[in-house]
């Protein structure tokens, strides 16, 4: 009788142990599934296609093409909001003004021109929504006594951008895919026109696709990320 009682007790303990392990494994499996679902959801949130696509009017398309061309025309390198340096902003601002606001420059001797640092600050805030912390000389741009000085030269190629798609990320933030083209300096075509309408014998060359993040500010935008789609 005692022996049977002992055997029965052992059997109950074994069954309880098996059940406990099974419950723990089920719990682990359930957590793993939930984690996987969360991971999948995050990936979908970060996937361009999952964001609502914005249908652009012809006027808004032209406005965004012009906005993004400001970066391609100086061959801006990849950056994001955290990695962007003062030196990169200075380089952008000086050459952006050289191309688009030439009257801001003063002529100097030896084919050199200079621009006040205040214009560089203004451009930094307009396109990046931040101030330059340290005005400084960088490669090919000299800084001294409140002025940036460069050689007065012009490029041989013409770089411009066209927006491909725009997605609404919420809170005035957008993700855009942008195509960059390069044409020879004598090209007389329309950079706002669709590529299929360009003269095939003199059409700009597709250079690369960029993935960008922008944020609406008033009637314009600031840029927070500009990355080659290959990266």
C-alpha positions in Angstrom: 0.0 0.0 0.0 2.8 2.4 0.9 4.6 1.5 -2.2 1.6 2.3 -4.4 1.2 5.6 -2.6 4.8 6.5 -3.3 4.5 5.5 -7.0 1.3 7.6 -7.3 3.0 10.6 -5.7 6.0 10.3 -8.1 3.6 10.0 -11.1 1.8 13.2 -10.0 5.0 15.0 -9.6 6.2 13.9 -13.1 2.9 15.0 -14.7 3.1 18.4 -12.9 6.7 18.9 -14.1 5.8 18.1 -17.7 2.8 20.4 -17.6 5.0 23.2 -16.1 7.6 22.9 -18.8 5.0 22.8 -21.4 3.4 26.0 -20.1 6.7 27.7 -20.0 7.6 26.6 -23.5 4.1 27.8 -24.7 4.8 31.1 -23.0 8.2 31.4 -24.6 6.7 30.5 -28.0 3.9 33.0 -27.5 6.5 35.8 -26.6 8.6 34.9 -29.7 5.5 35.1 -31.9 4.5 38.4 -30.4 8.0 39.8 -30.8 8.1 38.7 -34.4 4.8 40.4 -35.0 6.1 43.6 -33.4 9.2 43.3 -35.6 7.1 42.9 -38.7 4.9 45.8 -37.8 8.0 48.0 -37.3 9.3 47.0 -40.6 6.0 47.9 -42.3 6.0 51.2 -40.6 9.5 51.9 -41.9 8.6 50.7 -45.4 8.0 53.4 -47.9 5.1 51.6 -49.4 3.3 51.4 -46.0 3.1 55.2 -45.7 0.3 57.1 -47.4 1.4 58.3 -50.8 0.9 62.0 -51.5 -0.6 63.0 -54.9 1.2 66.1 -56.0 -0.1 68.9 -58.2 2.1 70.1 -61.1 2.9 73.2 -59.1 3.9 71.3 -56.0 6.0 68.9 -58.1 7.9 71.9 -59.6 8.4 73.4 -56.2 9.9 70.2 -54.8 12.0 69.6 -57.9 13.5 73.1 -57.3 14.0 72.4 -53.6 15.9 69.1 -54.2 17.9 70.6 -57.1 19.5 72.9 -54.6 21.3 69.8 -53.1 22.1 68.0 -56.3 23.5 71.0 -58.2 26.4 71.3 -55.6 26.7 67.4 -55.5 25.8 67.3 -51.8 27.1 64.2 -50.1 24.9 61.8 -48.1 23.9 63.0 -44.6 21.3 62.7 -41.9 20.3 65.2 -39.2 22.7 63.8 -36.6 25.8 63.4 -38.8 25.5 66.7 -40.6 28.5 68.9 -39.7 29.1 72.7 -39.8 31.7 72.1 -42.5 29.1 70.4 -44.8 26.6 73.2 -44.2 29.1 75.8 -44.9 30.1 74.1 -48.2 26.5 73.8 -49.2 25.6 77.4 -48.2 28.6 79.1 -50.0 28.2 77.3 -53.3 24.4 77.4 -53.2 24.6 81.2 -53.0 27.3 81.2 -55.7 24.8 79.5 -58.0 21.6 81.1 -57.0 22.4 84.4 -55.3 25.5 85.6 -57.0 24.8 89.3 -56.2 25.5 88.6 -52.6 29.2 88.2 -53.4 31.8 90.9 -53.6 34.6 90.9 -56.2 38.2 90.7 -55.0 41.5 90.5 -56.8 42.9 87.4 -58.5 39.5 86.2 -59.6 38.3 85.7 -56.0 34.9 86.6 -54.5 33.6 86.7 -50.9 30.3 86.6 -49.1 29.3 87.7 -45.6 28.8 85.0 -43.0 25.3 86.3 -42.3 24.2 85.0 -45.7 25.6 81.6 -44.8 23.8 81.6 -41.5 20.5 82.5 -43.3 20.9 79.7 -45.8 21.7 77.2 -43.1 18.5 78.0 -41.2 16.4 78.1 -44.4 17.4 74.6 -45.6 18.5 72.8 -42.4 16.7 74.7 -39.6 19.9 75.1 -37.6 22.6 77.6 -37.0 26.3 77.2 -37.7 28.1 76.7 -34.4 31.6 77.3 -35.6 32.4 79.5 -38.7 35.6 78.1 -40.2 37.8 77.6 -43.2 37.3 74.4 -45.1 38.7 72.9 -48.3 38.5 75.4 -51.1 36.7 77.9 -48.9 38.6 80.4 -46.7 37.0 82.1 -43.7 38.4 85.3 -42.2 36.8 88.3 -40.4 33.2 87.4 -41.1 33.7 86.6 -44.8 33.9 83.4 -46.9 36.2 83.6 -49.9 36.2 81.3 -53.0 37.6 81.2 -56.5 35.1 82.6 -59.0 34.7 79.6 -61.3 31.8 77.8 -63.0 31.1 74.1 -63.5 31.0 72.3 -66.8 28.1 70.0 -65.9 24.5 70.8 -64.8 23.0 68.7 -62.0 19.3 68.8 -61.1 16.7 66.7 -59.3 13.1 65.5 -60.0 10.9 64.0 -57.3 9.7 60.5 -58.0 7.4 59.8 -55.0 6.4 61.5 -51.8 5.0 59.8 -48.7 3.3 61.3 -45.7 5.0 60.3 -42.4 2.8 62.5 -40.2 3.4 65.7 -38.2 4.5 67.6 -41.3 7.2 65.0 -42.0 7.6 63.4 -45.4 9.7 60.8 -47.1 10.6 61.4 -50.7 12.4 59.4 -53.4 14.3 61.7 -55.8 16.1 61.1 -59.1 19.3 63.1 -59.9 20.2 63.9 -63.5 23.3 65.5 -65.0 23.4 67.4 -68.3 26.2 69.2 -70.1 26.5 72.9 -69.4 25.1 73.9 -72.8 21.9 71.9 -72.4 18.8 74.0 -73.2 16.1 71.5 -72.3 13.5 71.8 -69.5 14.7 70.3 -66.2 11.0 70.3 -65.0 9.8 68.2 -68.0 9.4 64.4 -67.8 12.5 62.6 -69.0 10.7 60.8 -71.8 10.0 64.2 -73.4 13.7 65.2 -73.6 15.6 65.1 -76.9 17.2 61.7 -77.0 20.3 63.0 -78.7 21.0 65.5 -75.9 19.1 64.1 -72.9 20.5 64.4 -69.4 22.0 61.3 -67.9 20.3 59.6 -64.9 22.9 59.7 -62.1 21.3 58.1 -59.0 18.3 57.8 -56.8 18.1 59.5 -53.3 16.0 58.7 -50.3 15.3 61.8 -48.3 13.4 63.0 -45.3 11.9 66.5 -45.3 9.8 68.5 -42.9 7.4 71.2 -43.9 8.2 74.6 -42.4 5.8 77.4 -43.4 5.4 77.4 -47.2 8.7 75.6 -47.7 10.7 72.6 -46.4 13.8 71.8 -44.5 15.8 68.6 -45.1 16.8 66.1 -42.4 18.1 63.2 -44.4 19.7 62.8 -47.9 20.9 59.3 -48.7 21.8 57.4 -51.9 19.3 54.5 -52.3 22.3 52.2 -52.6 23.3 52.9 -49.0 
